[in-house]
Each structure stands twice: as C-alpha cells, then as structure tokens.
C-alpha cells in the first residue's frame, strides 16, 4: 500500500517537473518561435528526459497550448478593476491598465506566442492557436463587462466596438515593445490607452443619452 506521504511527494515532484518543462518551453519558444520549438530542445533546456515531457504533454502543440494557458491566467488576474473606494472610474481604469501592462512584462508568453500562432495560416490548426483565440474571447468579454460597469449608459453595440478597439490597441502597444524593447514604457502606454478609451466611452454614452 502506498503511503500518503509518498503519494504527496510524487504529486509535488510531478507539479515541479511540469513547471520546469513549461519554463523551458517558454525560453525555447521565445528564442525560436513555434516552428523552432521541439521536445528535444525543451528536454535539453529543462534537464528532464523526453519521456517525462510526454508524460505531462501529448506533443509539442499540447505543450505550447499549456504555456499560453498558464501565462493567460497570470494576465487575467491583472484584469481586475480596483474597488470604488480607490478613486474615480478614470483612476480605477488607469490603475488596472498599468497592472495589465506589468503582467505582460512579467509573463508575455500568452500574447507573444499567441500572436505568432494567430498570424500564421496552417492546413492543420495548432491547438495552441485555438486556445489563444478562446482565451482572448474570455478577455474580451471581461473588458466589455468592465466598460459597461464603468459607463452604465454605454449601449451593447458601443461596448463591443470599444472593446474591439481596446484589445487591438493593446496588441499594437505590446508588439511595439517587442520591437523596441525597454525603450517603450509599456505601463505608461497602457495607462494612456485606457484613458483614451474611457474618454471615448463617456462621449459615446453621452451621445446615446442625447
């Protein structure tokens, strides 16, 4: 009979191994892209045999999808409005945007790998691309809900338009930082972007009421 302590140790070792594999995959994919990432390269980077990687992940595509999901969870946690007590709606959305930018600096893999996959057209769509598009829909819905919370008079059509614009603008700012590196202050850019989107939302809402 397996002792509970032994079972817990095996489980902990399994979690640690999985994180090591994901960390290695992030580094490899960041350097070489999707095509250049291989199980052999990830094995060499993390120091675990390929058999261990295949125990956790079915194939490379499954591994890349897991990288995107893990990074997305970190990003999504930052997409939370501070409480009403912390300031005006504009101050709250600015603070939230800054937190989102910081999360992308700390864990850019969700967006970096996802955009690479989204822009490619393959005969067989990688699972990573499918996951990326699914989690973006979750993010888009959350931002739309936030817009209507902050600007209650915003109609559904306007909220959809602004959400699409907000996400597209965030993508562009992220790509700009990927191109220019630390020369781009991503936090400041995201804060400005959020302020401009909020101002547009209030104007649209006022027009709807008129």
C-alpha positions, 0 to 999 in steps of 0.5 A: 500500500502506498503511503500518503506521504509518498503519494504527496511527494510524487504529486509535488515532484510531478507539479515541479517537473511540469513547471520546469518543462513549461519554463523551458518551453517558454525560453525555447519558444521565445528564442525560436518561435513555434516552428523552432520549438521541439521536445528535444530542445525543451528536454535539453533546456529543462534537464528532464528526459523526453519521456517525462515531457510526454508524460505531462504533454501529448506533443509539442502543440499540447505543450505550447497550448499549456504555456499560453494557458498558464501565462493567460491566467497570470494576465487575467488576474491583472484584469481586475478593476480596483474597488470604488473606494480607490478613486474615480472610474478614470483612476480605477481604469488607469490603475488596472491598465498599468497592472495589465501592462506589468503582467505582460512584462512579467509573463508575455508568453500568452500574447507573444506566442499567441500572436505568432500562432494567430498570424500564421495560416496552417492546413492543420490548426495548432491547438495552441492557436485555438486556445489563444483565440478562446482565451482572448474571447474570455478577455474580451468579454471581461473588458466589455463587462468592465466598460459597461460597469464603468459607463452604465449608459454605454449601449451593447453595440458601443461596448463591443466596438470599444472593446474591439478597439481596446484589445487591438490597441493593446496588441499594437502597444505590446508588439511595439515593445517587442520591437523596441524593447525597454525603450517603450514604457509599456505601463505608461502606454497602457495607462494612456490607452485606457484613458483614451478609451474611457474618454471615448466611452463617456462621449459615446454614452453621452451621445446615446443619452442625447 
